[in-house]
Amino acid sequence: MKRYMIERDIPGIGEFSITELCGAARASNNALANIGSDIQWQHSYIAGEKTFCIYLAESEDQIKQHSEQSGIPFTSITEVPQIIDPLTANN
């Protein structure tokens, strides 16, 4: 599977209550269950009026399908072919 970063502009997301965030996560999980095992949500970062979500999927089309089914719009989808972290320095 490929790794993708999905940017979402969601006004007020930084002010959402835990109940609202749980609802969004539930909508995402339901869409994932409908699509199948070829897509996985790893985690999301909430920053101001945006979220940055990390997914594993076979294709960008699956990310778009997830957005449609969950009702959570996306602003951009970017494939992430490589990651580095502090441990990369040990190679």
C-alpha positions as CSV (number, residue, x, y, z in Angstrom):
1,M,0.0,0.0,0.0
2,K,1.0,3.6,-0.5
3,R,1.1,6.3,2.2
4,Y,-1.0,9.4,1.7
5,M,-1.3,12.7,3.5
6,I,-4.8,14.2,3.2
7,E,-5.2,17.9,4.0
8,R,-8.7,18.9,5.1
9,D,-9.8,22.5,5.6
10,I,-12.5,22.2,8.3
11,P,-13.6,25.5,9.8
12,G,-13.6,25.3,13.6
13,I,-12.0,21.8,13.8
14,G,-9.5,23.1,16.4
15,E,-12.4,24.0,18.7
16,F,-14.3,20.7,18.3
17,S,-15.3,18.9,21.5
18,I,-14.2,15.4,22.1
19,T,-17.8,14.3,21.3
20,E,-17.6,16.0,17.9
21,L,-14.1,14.5,17.2
22,C,-15.5,11.1,18.2
23,G,-18.3,11.5,15.7
24,A,-15.9,12.4,12.9
25,A,-13.7,9.4,13.8
26,R,-16.8,7.1,13.8
27,A,-17.9,8.4,10.3
28,S,-14.3,7.7,9.1
29,N,-14.3,4.2,10.6
30,N,-17.7,3.3,9.1
31,A,-16.5,4.4,5.6
32,L,-13.3,2.4,6.0
33,A,-15.3,-0.7,7.0
34,N,-17.4,-0.3,3.8
35,I,-14.5,0.2,1.5
36,G,-12.5,-2.9,2.8
37,S,-9.0,-3.8,4.0
38,D,-7.1,-2.0,1.2
39,I,-7.3,1.3,3.1
40,Q,-6.2,2.2,6.6
41,W,-6.3,5.3,8.7
42,Q,-3.1,5.7,10.7
43,H,-3.7,9.0,12.5
44,S,-4.6,12.7,12.1
45,Y,-3.1,16.0,13.3
46,I,-5.4,18.8,14.1
47,A,-3.9,22.3,13.6
48,G,-6.1,25.4,13.7
49,E,-8.7,25.1,10.9
50,K,-7.1,22.0,9.3
51,T,-6.5,18.4,9.7
52,F,-3.6,16.4,8.2
53,C,-4.6,12.8,8.0
54,I,-2.2,9.9,7.3
55,Y,-3.7,6.9,5.4
56,L,-2.4,3.8,3.8
57,A,-4.3,2.9,0.6
58,E,-3.8,1.1,-2.7
59,S,-4.8,4.2,-4.6
60,E,-5.8,7.9,-4.4
61,D,-9.3,6.8,-5.7
62,Q,-9.8,4.9,-2.4
63,I,-9.0,8.1,-0.5
64,K,-11.6,10.0,-2.5
65,Q,-14.2,7.2,-2.0
66,H,-13.6,7.4,1.7
67,S,-14.1,11.2,1.7
68,E,-17.5,10.7,-0.1
69,Q,-18.7,8.0,2.1
70,S,-17.6,9.6,5.4
71,G,-18.9,13.1,4.4
72,I,-15.5,14.5,5.4
73,P,-14.2,16.7,2.5
74,F,-10.5,16.9,1.5
75,T,-8.5,19.8,0.2
76,S,-5.6,17.9,-1.2
77,I,-4.2,14.4,-1.3
78,T,-0.5,13.9,-1.5
79,E,1.4,10.6,-1.9
80,V,4.2,10.3,0.7
81,P,6.8,8.0,-0.9
82,Q,9.4,8.3,1.9
83,I,9.6,9.4,5.5
84,I,12.6,10.3,7.6
85,D,12.9,10.6,11.3
86,P,15.8,10.9,13.9
87,L,16.6,7.2,13.4
88,T,17.3,7.8,9.7
89,A,20.6,9.4,10.8
90,N,21.7,5.9,12.0
91,N,21.7,4.4,8.5
